[in-house]
């Protein structure tokens, strides 16, 4: 099947209110355009340099989501191009994004990344760490960012029950954070979780953004 066919097939399966983030990392602009021509507008990149070089080559109405671990020294490369940074994994990173966004006159949407997977290598806030930072007001008063919700990755496993448990933690944390810290904030409404192999479980637990790459583009091209 073509990239267009893959995108249309996935979109037919997604419930109303769930948006597709087409993970275009490692795929050249010409392949991204195939997805664009199929009507896709949200694309996910995980390397600052690749986003900074790819974005200017492609249509300006693409909404780029940065989904990888963002090093603090790469914030300046990402902020001009990203519509959303999904992978904010520390208060310091959030503050740096805020500072850079203000410097260039932007307000940038962000998601706070939760660490719920078994792999130590994955980034993100532990649940208690996130709740503590919010309770202490460490994320308040940042006018260059708009906190839209949470992002997470499940463990890389075939154990569906484990994935289900991990996504359930994210769902419960989102609901708790929304109720306690953002009850009147209509913009705090996004959960990004679920990839090519586990997105149906993620959607069951309230995901509003699914990040799918391989099922659209196949294996990486470079």
Order of alpha helices (4+ residues) and beta strands (2+ residues): alpha-beta-alpha-beta-alpha-beta-alpha-beta-alpha-beta-alpha-beta-alpha-beta-alpha-beta-alpha
